[in-house]
Amino acid sequence: MLKKKIFIIILLIISSYSCSTPEVEKLNFDFFGEKFKDIQVLRYQIPGFDELTLKQKKLVYFLTEAGLAGRDIMYDQNYRHNLSIRRALEKIYSNYDGDKKSEEWLNFEIYLKRIWFANGIHHHYSNDKFDPNFSSEYLKYLLSETKTELNKEAFEVIFNDNDSKKVNRDQSKGLVIGSAVNFYGEDVKEKDVDDFYANKKSPDPNKPLSFGLNSKLVRENGELIEKTYKVGGMYSNSIEKIILWIEKAKEVAENEKQKKAFDLLIEYYKTGDLKIWDDYNIAWVETTEGDVDYINGFIEVYNDPKGYRGSYESVVQIKDFEMSRKMFAISEDAQWFEDNSTIMDEHKKKNVVGISYNTVNVAGESGDASPSTPIGINLPNANWIRANHGSKSISLGNILFAYGQAGSSGRLEEFGYDKEGIELEKKYGKEADNLHTSLHEVIGHASGQLVEGVGTPKETLKSYASTLEEARADLVGLYFIPDKKMEELGVAHSSEEMGRVSYDDYIRNGLMTQLIRIKLGDDIEQSHMRNRQTVSKWVYEKGKSENVIEKIVENGKTYFVINDYKKLRELFGELLREVQRIKSEGDYEAGKNLIENYGVKIDQKLHEEILKRNEKFNTAPYSGFINPELVPVYNESNEIIDITVVQPKDFATQMLDYAKKYTTLPNYN
């Protein structure tokens, strides 16, 4: 989901919600849940839910249940031992009646909460395996006290160095063998994957199928085979329950197009047929009427080091009509952005079609989208579907609003250089950030085209495809945000100030503040972080001769200060042209060199300084959400007469409740 991890005019959202949802103030809603390690857990509301018809409420409820029915899949996809470990620890948590004030018990609780947040024992962002911070002897004691079983290998992997990276991007360690993610058999290597898919041919080369998206590649009897996610195949128990709820959703569909999409999604889950997946995506993207929409399936490929296999996720959302109208102007003028981009003419789309943009309010999330949620989404991912049928871009308005209520950390004053820039950032920072995100999602991911005959990016650019795509979309936003067109469209009060704030923030984050998320001594692994450093470091280096961005050290503190915003925009445009060329022409070597030279390695002295300067801040660098619970109300005839929204007591309560209600898979699959 050419996401992740960002999204759209938050000041307008806050203003809109302050007027349209007075219950926020009336109920004195508590958005903050809790904080542990580098995580803070928040809450969100569902504005507009009470205004839905009963039929629409049922649709939202059924789709949310469909999403949660597949929750176990995400754990198993992330790592083969995750379900076994999570369930053993949940049993301990629920049944242990010993000392719950000891340091080891408190560390045990935090470890389990980190597993819940990341859908497994590896960090959701860094991909590093968690350190339990309690001893193996203590876990043995807890297992014994609660009569809980955990197999030997799963027990040991909590404490040893095996499978230390969920997704490894260091090619010297083997992209596949070095990754713990459960998409490949333990003896499958990168060359096996390359050779296997080199022999796969789509019936229509102009409509390439998403090979590998919904399967696990394993070796059986010496032969490589795909274990397909479908009814009767891998994850069948979960998929059958997903289908059950989608069947119910189909009965209350808002229109015939939506119903057709449900039918195709059900058929895809039954057969695993990737041609049906494409047919479904076309039907889904062309369903633009109605107030309720959803995402459900094996979608994002960021967790696959080879970029084939999709992680399970679900998002259910309700349109925010007022905010969607304000952003409609950008999507309506998509062709203008394409025509005026810096990319080469032969790489431009002659007819940008079907970009549907909406601000929505999330009603429920699951899988890869929860608890750590995107704040903007653009789908489908298949380039040919986007080119021929369009795409849907959404901004998750109530999620953005909840983030806005969580407060700031004061890092701006620490890492910002001049007072004027800091004041501008305070005034317009979130608005600028979210405008950049809307351009990233609506225009960036929908722009450009491949040269005829060039393979898909996952085939040509391989492990660098995701990073380059995010860089491309970021650069589109960066290039256009200071353009006067923003004022003409009515989405920016001042394109110049928006540009300055966006550029200051992007360079500061790309070269410094995002590094607070990384351990000293580590390289950058995550695609979005590699993207941001690549873009920032490239323009910094290229602009050195003209002092476009100046590195200043005062009182032992480093700052990066932009001296020439106009020239910086030109550099962003120059890099955009090159990144689009790399993608359009499938230039692997150029893409690899760009990312490896600029996006991976960290200045260790600067990193140490940044971590030291950040120690005084308490705000966690990562946030996620407790989902509101949708509770059906029944009459005496057992018919649903209403759906109410209830906020769970806390994060642990929700996670344990989910474990009881949505256990669909065995420990090993």
C-alpha positions in Angstrom: 0.0 0.0 0.0 2.0 2.7 -1.2 1.6 4.0 2.2 2.8 3.7 4.8 4.2 5.0 7.3 2.1 10.0 6.9 -1.1 12.2 5.7 -3.6 15.4 4.8 -4.2 18.9 6.0 -4.5 18.3 9.7 -5.3 21.9 10.7 -8.3 21.8 8.4 -9.2 18.4 9.9 -9.0 19.7 13.4 -11.0 22.8 12.5 -13.6 20.6 10.8 -13.9 18.2 13.7 -14.1 21.0 16.3 -17.2 22.2 14.6 -18.8 19.0 13.3 -18.1 16.7 16.3 -18.6 18.7 19.5 -18.7 15.3 21.4 -14.9 15.4 21.3 -14.9 18.3 23.8 -18.2 17.3 25.4 -17.0 13.9 26.4 -13.4 15.1 27.2 -12.2 12.1 25.2 -8.9 10.6 26.4 -6.8 9.9 23.3 -3.8 8.6 25.2 -3.7 5.0 26.3 -0.3 4.1 27.6 3.4 4.2 26.9 6.0 1.4 27.0 9.5 1.3 25.6 9.5 3.2 22.3 5.7 2.9 21.9 2.7 5.0 22.8 -0.8 3.5 22.4 -3.6 6.0 21.5 -7.3 5.8 21.0 -9.5 7.2 18.2 -13.2 8.0 17.7 -15.4 7.3 14.7 -17.0 10.6 13.8 -20.2 10.2 11.7 -20.9 6.6 12.7 -24.1 7.4 14.6 -25.4 9.2 11.4 -25.1 6.0 9.3 -28.3 4.0 8.6 -28.7 0.6 10.3 -27.8 -1.1 7.0 -24.6 0.9 6.7 -23.7 0.2 10.4 -24.1 -3.5 9.7 -21.9 -3.2 6.7 -19.1 -1.5 8.7 -19.5 -4.1 11.5 -19.4 -7.1 9.1 -16.3 -5.8 7.3 -14.6 -5.1 10.6 -15.3 -8.7 11.8 -14.0 -10.0 8.4 -10.8 -8.1 9.0 -10.3 -9.4 12.5 -11.0 -12.9 11.4 -7.6 -12.9 9.6 -5.7 -11.4 12.5 -3.7 -14.6 13.2 -2.4 -14.7 9.6 -0.3 -11.6 10.2 1.4 -13.1 13.2 2.2 -16.3 11.3 3.4 -14.4 8.2 5.8 -12.3 10.3 7.5 -15.3 11.9 6.8 -19.1 12.2 7.0 -19.1 16.0 4.9 -16.0 16.6 1.6 -17.7 17.3 3.1 -20.3 19.6 5.0 -17.7 21.6 2.2 -15.2 21.8 -0.3 -17.7 23.0 2.0 -19.1 25.6 2.7 -15.6 27.0 -1.0 -14.7 26.9 -1.8 -17.7 29.0 0.8 -16.8 31.5 -0.4 -13.2 31.6 -4.0 -14.3 32.2 -3.3 -17.0 34.8 -0.2 -16.1 36.8 -1.1 -15.1 40.4 2.4 -14.5 41.8 4.3 -11.3 42.4 3.3 -8.8 39.7 5.4 -6.0 41.0 8.8 -7.5 40.4 11.1 -6.1 37.7 11.1 -9.3 35.8 7.3 -9.5 35.7 7.0 -5.9 34.6 9.6 -6.6 31.8 7.5 -9.7 30.9 4.4 -7.5 30.5 6.3 -5.0 28.3 7.7 -7.8 26.1 4.2 -9.2 25.5 2.8 -5.8 24.8 5.6 -5.2 22.3 4.6 -8.5 20.6 1.0 -7.4 20.4 2.0 -4.1 18.9 4.3 -5.6 16.3 2.2 -8.7 15.5 5.2 -10.8 16.5 8.6 -10.9 18.3 10.3 -8.5 15.8 10.1 -4.7 15.9 7.4 -3.4 13.5 9.8 -0.8 12.1 13.4 -1.7 12.7 12.7 -5.5 12.1 15.1 -6.3 15.0 14.1 -9.1 17.4 13.0 -7.9 20.8 15.2 -8.3 23.8 12.9 -9.8 26.5 14.8 -8.2 29.4 14.0 -11.2 31.6 15.9 -14.4 32.1 15.1 -17.8 30.5 14.9 -19.2 34.1 12.2 -16.7 34.9 10.2 -17.8 31.8 10.6 -21.4 32.8 9.2 -20.5 36.2 6.2 -18.7 34.7 5.5 -21.6 32.3 5.6 -24.0 35.2 3.5 -21.9 37.6 0.7 -21.5 35.0 1.0 -25.0 33.5 1.8 -23.5 30.1 3.6 -25.3 27.3 6.0 -23.8 24.8 8.1 -25.9 22.5 11.9 -26.0 22.9 12.8 -24.1 19.7 10.2 -21.4 20.3 11.4 -21.0 23.8 15.1 -20.7 22.8 14.6 -18.3 20.0 13.3 -15.7 22.5 16.7 -15.6 24.1 19.2 -16.6 21.4 20.6 -14.7 18.3 18.7 -16.8 15.7 16.3 -15.1 13.3 17.4 -11.7 14.6 16.0 -9.8 11.6 12.4 -10.1 10.4 13.4 -8.5 7.1 17.1 -8.4 6.2 18.2 -6.1 3.5 22.0 -6.8 3.9 22.7 -8.8 0.8 25.9 -10.3 2.2 23.7 -12.2 4.7 21.3 -13.4 2.1 18.0 -11.5 1.6 15.9 -14.6 2.0 17.9 -16.8 4.3 18.8 -13.8 6.5 15.1 -12.9 7.0 12.9 -14.5 9.7 9.7 -13.5 7.9 7.6 -16.6 7.2 7.2 -16.3 3.4 9.8 -18.9 2.4 10.8 -22.4 3.4 13.9 -22.4 5.7 16.1 -23.8 2.9 14.9 -21.5 0.1 17.5 -19.0 -1.1 17.4 -15.8 -3.1 18.5 -17.5 -6.3 15.8 -20.1 -5.8 13.2 -17.3 -5.7 14.7 -15.5 -8.8 14.8 -18.7 -10.8 11.3 -19.8 -9.8 9.6 -16.5 -10.8 11.8 -16.1 -13.9 9.9 -19.1 -15.4 6.5 -17.6 -14.5 4.8 -15.9 -17.5 1.5 -13.9 -17.4 -1.1 -14.8 -20.1 -1.1 -11.1 -21.1 2.3 -9.5 -20.7 0.6 -6.1 -20.6 -1.4 -7.2 -17.5 1.3 -9.0 -15.4 -0.1 -11.1 -12.6 1.1 -10.4 -9.1 3.0 -13.7 -8.8 3.8 -14.8 -5.3 1.4 -12.3 -3.7 -0.7 -14.9 -1.8 1.6 -17.9 -1.2 4.5 -19.2 0.6 7.4 -20.7 -1.4 8.7 -23.9 0.0 10.7 -27.0 -1.1 8.9 -30.3 -1.0 10.6 -33.5 -2.3 13.3 -31.4 -3.8 10.9 -29.2 -5.8 9.9 -25.6 -5.2 6.1 -25.2 -4.8 3.8 -22.4 -3.7 1.5 -23.0 -0.8 -1.4 -20.7 -1.8 -3.4 -18.8 0.8 -7.0 -20.0 0.0 -9.8 -22.2 1.1 -8.4 -25.7 1.3 -4.9 -24.2 1.2 -2.7 -22.3 3.6 -4.5 -20.3 6.2 -7.8 -21.9 5.1 -9.4 -21.7 8.6 -8.9 -18.0 8.8 -9.9 -17.4 5.2 -13.2 -19.4 5.6 -14.2 -17.0 8.5 -13.2 -14.0 6.4 -15.5 -15.2 3.6 -18.3 -15.8 6.1 -18.3 -12.1 7.2 -17.8 -10.8 3.6 -20.9 -12.8 2.6 -22.8 -11.0 5.3 -21.4 -7.7 4.1 -22.6 -8.5 0.6 -26.2 -8.8 1.9 -26.1 -5.1 3.0 -23.9 -3.7 0.2 -24.6 -0.1 -0.7 -24.8 -0.7 -4.4 -24.4 -3.3 -7.2 -20.8 -2.4 -7.9 -19.8 -2.9 -4.3 -21.7 -6.2 -4.3 -19.8 -7.3 -7.5 -16.5 -6.5 -5.8 -17.5 -8.6 -2.8 -18.3 -11.5 -5.0 -14.9 -11.3 -6.7 -13.1 -11.0 -3.4 -14.9 -14.1 -2.1 -14.0 -16.0 -5.3 -10.4 -15.0 -5.0 -10.2 -16.2 -1.4 -11.8 -19.5 -2.4 -9.5 -20.1 -5.4 -6.3 -18.1 -4.8 -6.5 -17.2 -8.5 -4.4 -14.0 -9.1 -6.4 -13.2 -12.3 -9.5 -13.0 -10.1 -7.5 -10.8 -7.7 -6.9 -8.3 -10.6 -10.5 -8.5 -11.6 -11.5 -7.7 -8.0 -9.1 -4.7 -7.8 -10.6 -3.3 -11.0 -14.1 -3.7 -9.6 -13.0 -2.2 -6.2 -11.3 0.8 -7.7 -14.2 1.5 -9.9 -16.6 1.4 -6.9 -16.6 5.1 -5.9 -20.2 5.5 -4.8 -21.3 4.8 -1.3 -20.3 6.0 2.1 -18.4 2.9 3.4 -15.3 1.4 1.9 -12.7 -1.1 3.0 -9.3 -2.8 2.3 -9.0 -6.5 2.8 -6.4 -8.9 1.5 -2.7 -9.8 1.1 -1.5 -6.4 -0.1 1.7 -4.8 1.0 5.0 -6.4 0.0 7.3 -4.4 2.3 7.8 -7.4 4.6 9.1 -9.6 1.8 12.8 -9.0 1.1 12.1 -10.0 -2.5 9.0 -7.9 -2.8 6.6 -10.6 -3.9 4.4 -11.7 -1.0 1.6 -9.5 0.5 1.0 -9.1 4.2 -2.6 -9.5 5.4 -4.4 -6.3 6.3 -7.8 -4.8 6.7 -9.0 -1.2 7.1 -12.7 -0.3 7.2 -13.6 3.3 6.7 -16.5 5.9 6.4 -16.3 8.9 4.1 -15.7 12.3 5.6 -17.6 14.3 3.0 -16.5 17.8 4.0 -12.8 17.1 4.0 -13.0 15.0 0.9 -14.5 17.9 -1.0 -11.6 20.1 0.1 -9.1 17.6 -1.3 -11.0 16.8 -4.5 -9.3 19.6 -6.3 -5.9 17.9 -6.2 -7.1 14.6 -7.7 -9.2 16.5 -10.4 -6.1 18.3 -11.6 -3.9 15.2 -11.7 -3.1 15.6 -15.4 -1.7 19.1 -14.8 0.7 17.7 -12.3 1.8 15.0 -14.7 2.3 17.5 -17.6 4.3 19.9 -15.4 6.5 17.3 -13.7 10.2 17.3 -14.2 10.2 13.7 -15.4 11.1 12.9 -19.0 8.3 13.2 -21.5 8.5 9.5 -22.5 8.0 8.5 -18.8 4.8 10.6 -18.4 1.3 9.3 -18.6 -0.6 10.9 -21.5 -3.9 10.3 -19.7 -3.9 10.1 -15.9 -7.2 8.3 -15.1 -9.4 7.6 -12.2 -7.7 8.9 -9.1 -10.3 8.8 -6.4 -9.4 10.8 -3.3 -11.3 10.8 0.0 -10.7 11.7 3.6 -12.2 9.0 5.7 -12.8 8.0 9.3 -11.5 4.6 10.2 -13.9 2.3 11.9 -11.6 -0.7 12.4 -8.2 -2.1 11.4 -6.5 -5.5 11.6 -3.4 -7.3 10.4 -0.5 -5.2 9.0 -2.6 -2.1 9.6 -3.0 -2.5 13.3 -2.0 -1.5 16.0 0.5 0.5 13.9 -1.6 2.1 11.3 -1.0 4.0 8.0 -2.4 7.5 7.9 -2.8 7.5 4.1 -3.3 4.8 1.6 -3.1 4.5 -2.2 -4.2 1.3 -3.9 -4.2 -0.9 -5.9 -0.5 -1.6 -6.3 -0.5 -3.1 -9.8 0.9 -0.5 -12.2 -1.2 -1.6 -15.1 -4.4 -1.4 -13.2 -3.5 2.1 -11.9 -2.7 3.2 -15.5 -5.8 1.8 -17.1 -8.4 2.0 -14.3 -7.1 4.4 -11.8 -6.5 4.2 -8.1 -8.0 5.2 -4.7 -6.2 7.5 -2.4 -7.5 8.0 1.2 -6.4 10.1 4.2 -7.4 8.6 7.5 -8.9 11.7 9.1 -9.8 10.5 12.5 -6.4 8.9 12.9 -4.7 12.1 12.0 -6.9 14.0 14.4 -6.0 11.6 17.2 -2.3 12.0 16.5 -2.9 15.8 16.7 -4.4 15.5 20.2 -1.5 13.4 21.5 0.7 16.5 21.9 4.2 17.4 20.7 7.5 16.4 22.2 9.5 19.6 22.0 12.0 18.1 19.6 11.4 20.9 17.1 13.1 23.4 19.4 16.0 21.0 19.9 16.7 20.2 16.3 15.3 23.4 14.6 17.9 26.1 13.9 16.4 29.5 13.6 13.5 31.1 15.6 11.6 32.2 12.5 11.7 28.7 11.0 10.6 27.1 14.3 7.6 29.5 14.6 6.6 28.8 11.0 6.8 25.1 11.7 4.6 25.4 14.8 2.1 27.4 12.8 1.9 25.4 9.6 4.0 22.3 10.1 1.2 19.7 10.4 -0.8 21.4 7.6 2.3 21.3 5.3 3.2 17.8 6.3 -0.2 16.6 5.4 -0.4 18.5 2.2 2.9 16.9 1.2 1.4 13.5 2.0 -1.7 14.1 -0.1 0.6 15.0 -3.0 2.6 11.9 -2.3 -0.4 9.6 -2.2 -2.7 11.2 -4.8 -0.2 12.4 -7.4 3.1 10.8 -6.6 2.1 7.1 -6.6 -0.2 7.6 -9.5 2.4 9.4 -11.7 4.8 8.1 -14.3 4.8 5.0 -16.5 7.1 2.1 -17.4 8.7 1.9 -20.8 6.9 -0.6 -22.9 8.5 -4.1 -22.4 10.1 -3.3 -19.1 9.3 -5.7 -16.3 7.5 -4.8 -13.0 9.7 -2.9 -10.4 9.9 -6.0 -8.2 11.4 -7.9 -11.1 13.8 -5.1 -12.3 14.6 -3.2 -9.2 14.3 -6.1 -6.8 14.9 -5.3 -3.1 15.3 -1.6 -3.9 11.8 -1.3 -5.5 9.9 -0.2 -2.4 12.5 2.4 -1.4 12.7 3.9 -4.9 8.9 4.1 -5.2 8.6 5.9 -1.9 11.4 8.3 -2.9 9.6 8.9 -6.2 6.3 9.8 -4.5 8.0 11.9 -1.8 9.9 13.9 -4.6 6.6 14.6 -6.4 5.2 16.1 -3.3 8.4 18.1 -2.5 8.6 19.5 -6.0 5.0 20.7 -6.2 4.3 21.8 -2.7 5.8 25.3 -3.1 4.1 25.8 -6.5 1.6 28.6 -6.9 -0.8 25.9 -8.1 -1.4 25.0 -4.4 -2.9 28.5 -3.9 -5.0 28.3 -7.1 -6.5 25.0 -5.9 -7.3 26.5 -2.5 -5.3 23.9 -0.5 -2.6 26.3 0.7 -2.8 29.8 2.1 0.8 30.4 0.9 2.7 28.1 -1.3 6.0 29.8 -0.4 5.5 29.3 3.4 4.2 25.7 2.8 7.3 25.0 0.7 9.7 26.4 3.3 8.1 24.5 6.2 8.0 21.3 4.2 11.6 21.6 3.0 12.9 22.4 6.5 11.1 19.5 8.1 12.0 17.0 5.4 15.7 17.7 5.4 15.8 17.9 9.2 14.0 14.5 9.5 15.9 12.8 6.6 19.3 13.8 7.9 18.8 13.8 11.6 15.6 13.2 13.6 14.5 10.0 12.0 17.7 8.5 13.3 16.3 8.5 16.9 14.5 5.3 15.8 17.7 3.4 15.0 20.3 1.8 17.4 23.7 3.3 17.3 25.9 1.3 15.0 23.1 -0.1 12.8 22.5 0.7 9.2 19.1 2.0 7.9 17.0 -1.0 6.9 13.4 0.3 6.6 12.3 1.3 3.1 10.7 4.7 4.1 13.7 5.7 6.2 16.1 4.7 3.5 14.0 6.8 1.1 14.1 9.9 3.3 17.8 9.8 3.9 18.5 9.1 0.2 16.6 12.1 -0.9 17.9 14.4 1.8 21.5 13.3 1.6 21.6 13.5 -2.3 20.3 17.1 -2.4 22.7 18.1 0.4 25.7 16.6 -1.4 24.6 17.9 -4.9 24.0 21.4 -3.5 27.3 21.7 -1.6 29.1 23.8 -4.3 26.3 26.4 -4.1 25.8 26.1 -0.3 22.1 25.2 -0.9 22.0 23.3 2.5 24.6 24.3 5.1 25.8 22.1 7.9 26.2 24.2 11.0 27.6 23.1 14.4 27.0 25.4 17.4 27.8 24.5 21.0 28.4 20.9 20.0 25.0 20.7 18.2 24.5 20.0 14.5 21.9 21.7 12.3 21.2 21.5 8.6 20.0 24.9 7.4 18.6 25.6 3.9 20.0 28.7 2.3 18.4 28.5 -1.1 14.8 27.1 -1.3 14.4 27.8 -5.0 17.6 25.9 -5.9 16.6 23.1 -3.5 13.3 22.7 -5.4 15.3 22.4 -8.6 17.4 19.6 -7.1 14.3 17.8 -5.9 13.1 18.0 -9.5 16.4 16.7 -10.9 16.4 13.7 -8.5 12.7 13.0 -9.3 13.6 12.9 -13.0 16.4 10.3 -12.3 14.3 8.1 -9.9 11.5 8.0 -12.4 14.0 7.1 -15.2 15.3 4.3 -13.0 11.8 2.9 -12.4 10.6 3.4 -16.0 13.7 1.8 -17.5 14.2 -0.8 -14.8 17.8 0.3 -14.2 18.8 -1.9 -11.3 22.4 -0.8 -11.0 21.5 2.9 -10.9 18.8 2.3 -8.3 21.1 0.1 -6.2 23.9 2.7 -6.3 21.6 5.5 -5.4 20.2 3.8 -2.3 23.4 2.2 -1.2 25.5 5.4 -1.6 23.0 7.7 0.1 20.3 5.8 2.0 21.9 3.0 4.1 25.0 4.1 6.0 24.8 6.6 8.9 27.3 9.1 10.1 28.0 7.4 13.5 29.3 10.6 15.2 26.2 12.5 14.2 24.0 9.6 15.2 25.5 9.4 18.6 25.0 13.2 19.0 21.3 13.0 17.9 20.6 10.1 20.3 22.2 12.1 23.2 20.1 15.2 22.4 17.0 13.2 22.2 17.4 11.6 25.7 15.5 14.4 27.4 12.2 13.8 25.5 9.6 11.4 26.9 7.3 11.1 23.8 7.7 7.7 22.2 8.9 7.8 18.6 6.2 5.2 17.5 2.5 5.4 18.0 -0.4 2.9 17.4 -4.0 2.5 18.3 -6.5 0.6 20.3 -9.5 0.0 18.0 -13.0 1.0 19.1 -15.2 -2.0 19.6 -18.4 -2.3 17.5 -21.0 -4.0 19.5 -24.3 -5.3 17.9 -27.6 -4.8 19.7 -30.1 -7.6 19.3 -33.9 -7.7 19.7 -35.8 -10.7 21.1 -35.8 -12.3 17.6 -32.0 -12.1 17.6 -32.0 -9.5 14.9 -29.5 -6.7 14.9 -31.3 -3.4 15.6 -28.3 -1.2 16.2 -24.5 -1.2 16.4 -22.9 0.8 19.3 -19.3 2.0 19.7 -17.4 1.1 22.9 -13.9 2.1 23.8 -12.0 -0.9 25.4 -10.6 -0.5 28.9 -6.9 -0.7 27.8 -4.5 -2.2 25.2 -4.1 -5.5 27.1 -7.8 -6.0 27.5 -8.3 -5.6 23.8 -5.5 -7.9 22.8 -6.7 -10.7 25.2 -10.2 -10.2 23.9 -9.0 -10.5 20.3 -7.1 -13.7 21.3 -10.3 -15.3 22.6 -12.6 -14.2 19.7 -10.3 -14.4 16.7 -8.1 -17.5 17.2 -8.4 -19.1 13.8 -5.1 -20.9 13.1 -3.0 -23.6 14.8 0.3 -22.6 16.3 2.2 -23.7 13.1 0.9 -23.5 9.5 
